[in-house]
Amino acid sequence: MIRSARLVLASLLTVLPRLLAGQGAPDREAVRLAVLDYVEGFYQGDTARLVRSVSPDVKKIGYDRATPAAAYVSEVMPFREFLAYANRIRSGRSRTPAGAPKEIVLFDVQDQTASAKLTAWWGTDYLLLAREQGRWVILQVLWQSPPPQ
């Protein structure tokens, strides 16, 4: 009896990590796609992608410099400005630089929350996401323009 219990326990300890990893893979991909919608929403001027991937209650705070020698200045970007920026891209009043990067790194994906890093042409964004009504959305963004070389 004890031997059987040990065998079952050993089997569970071997299989359980693979089962848990398998459950996380769809969430990791869904989080990556939410971040991709966010960056491509800005790059392509696609407000539908921003609406799909970003909570209307998003808090986006960034630090930018007017010139490489200038001090950083704090900027807040409310959700309505996300949409206004995307509309400027779509209308051609603003442009995404050719070859603009969109490197996504997922730091942590749990069952309800996630964190990621995005390197884009404007700098680096650190994103916090949550699962809301069955989909992953961005709730907070902290960003800065590229650091001095």
C-alpha positions as CSV (number, residue, x, y, z in Angstrom):
1,M,0.0,0.0,0.0
2,I,2.7,2.5,0.9
3,R,4.7,1.5,-2.2
4,S,1.7,2.2,-4.4
5,A,1.2,5.6,-2.7
6,R,4.8,6.5,-3.3
7,L,4.5,5.4,-6.9
8,V,1.4,7.5,-7.5
9,L,3.1,10.5,-5.7
10,A,6.3,10.1,-7.8
11,S,4.1,10.0,-11.0
12,L,2.3,13.1,-10.0
13,L,5.5,15.0,-9.3
14,T,6.8,14.0,-12.7
15,V,3.6,14.8,-14.7
16,L,2.3,17.9,-12.7
17,P,4.9,20.4,-13.8
18,R,4.2,19.5,-17.5
19,L,0.5,19.8,-17.0
20,L,0.9,23.3,-15.4
21,A,3.3,24.4,-18.1
22,G,0.8,23.3,-20.7
23,Q,-2.0,25.4,-19.1
24,G,0.2,28.5,-19.1
25,A,1.2,28.3,-22.8
26,P,-2.2,29.6,-24.1
27,D,-2.1,32.5,-21.5
28,R,1.4,33.4,-22.5
29,E,0.4,33.6,-26.1
30,A,-2.7,35.6,-25.3
31,V,-0.6,38.1,-23.2
32,R,1.9,38.4,-26.1
33,L,-0.9,39.0,-28.5
34,A,-2.3,41.8,-26.2
35,V,1.0,43.5,-26.2
36,L,1.4,43.0,-29.9
37,D,-2.1,44.6,-30.4
38,Y,-1.0,47.5,-28.3
39,V,2.2,48.3,-30.2
40,E,0.7,47.6,-33.7
41,G,-2.3,49.7,-32.7
42,F,0.0,52.6,-32.3
43,Y,2.3,51.7,-35.2
44,Q,-0.5,51.1,-37.7
45,G,-3.0,53.6,-36.4
46,D,-5.5,50.8,-35.6
47,T,-7.8,51.9,-32.8
48,A,-9.6,48.6,-32.8
49,R,-6.4,46.8,-31.7
50,L,-6.0,49.4,-28.9
51,V,-9.6,49.0,-27.8
52,R,-9.1,45.2,-27.7
53,S,-5.9,45.2,-25.8
54,V,-6.0,48.2,-23.5
55,S,-8.4,48.9,-20.6
56,P,-10.2,52.3,-20.9
57,D,-9.0,52.8,-17.3
58,V,-5.3,52.4,-18.3
59,K,-2.7,54.4,-16.4
60,K,0.2,55.3,-18.7
61,I,3.0,57.4,-17.3
62,G,6.3,58.1,-19.1
63,Y,9.5,59.9,-18.9
64,D,10.8,61.7,-22.1
65,R,13.5,64.1,-23.0
66,A,13.2,66.9,-25.6
67,T,16.9,66.4,-26.4
68,P,19.5,63.9,-25.3
69,A,21.1,66.4,-22.9
70,A,17.7,67.5,-21.4
71,A,16.3,66.2,-18.1
72,Y,13.5,63.7,-18.2
73,V,10.0,65.1,-18.0
74,S,7.0,63.1,-16.8
75,E,4.1,62.6,-19.1
76,V,0.7,61.1,-18.6
77,M,-1.3,59.5,-21.5
78,P,-4.9,58.8,-20.9
79,F,-6.8,56.3,-23.0
80,R,-8.5,58.9,-25.2
81,E,-5.0,60.1,-26.2
82,F,-4.1,56.5,-27.2
83,L,-7.0,56.7,-29.7
84,A,-6.1,60.2,-30.8
85,Y,-2.5,59.2,-31.5
86,A,-3.6,56.2,-33.5
87,N,-6.0,58.4,-35.5
88,R,-3.1,60.7,-36.4
89,I,-1.1,57.8,-37.7
90,R,-4.0,56.5,-39.7
91,S,-4.7,59.9,-41.2
92,G,-1.0,60.4,-42.1
93,R,-0.4,63.4,-39.8
94,S,2.1,61.3,-37.8
95,R,4.2,58.4,-39.0
96,T,5.8,55.3,-37.5
97,P,9.5,55.3,-38.3
98,A,10.6,52.7,-40.9
99,G,12.0,49.6,-39.3
100,A,10.5,50.5,-35.9
101,P,11.3,47.8,-33.3
102,K,8.6,45.8,-31.5
103,E,10.5,43.5,-29.2
104,I,8.2,41.8,-26.6
105,V,9.5,40.1,-23.5
106,L,7.1,38.4,-21.1
107,F,8.3,38.5,-17.5
108,D,5.6,36.7,-15.7
109,V,2.2,35.2,-16.7
110,Q,0.0,33.9,-14.0
111,D,-3.7,32.9,-14.2
112,Q,-5.0,36.5,-13.5
113,T,-2.0,38.9,-13.9
114,A,1.0,39.3,-16.2
115,S,3.9,41.6,-16.8
116,A,5.8,42.3,-20.0
117,K,8.4,44.6,-21.5
118,L,8.1,46.2,-24.9
119,T,10.9,47.9,-26.8
120,A,9.4,50.3,-29.4
121,W,10.6,53.2,-31.4
122,W,9.6,55.7,-28.6
123,G,11.5,53.7,-25.9
124,T,10.8,51.0,-23.4
125,D,7.3,50.2,-21.9
126,Y,6.8,48.1,-18.9
127,L,3.3,46.7,-18.9
128,L,1.0,45.2,-16.3
129,L,-1.9,43.2,-17.6
130,A,-4.9,41.4,-16.1
131,R,-7.5,38.9,-17.3
132,E,-10.8,40.8,-17.5
133,Q,-14.0,39.1,-18.7
134,G,-11.9,36.3,-20.3
135,R,-9.4,38.5,-22.2
136,W,-6.0,39.9,-21.3
137,V,-5.9,43.7,-21.2
138,I,-3.2,46.3,-20.3
139,L,-4.0,48.2,-17.1
140,Q,-0.7,50.1,-16.5
141,V,2.2,51.2,-18.5
142,L,5.4,52.8,-17.3
143,W,7.8,53.9,-20.0
144,Q,10.8,56.0,-20.8
145,S,12.4,57.3,-24.0
146,P,15.7,55.6,-24.9
147,P,18.5,56.3,-22.4
148,P,21.5,58.3,-23.4
149,Q,24.1,56.4,-25.5
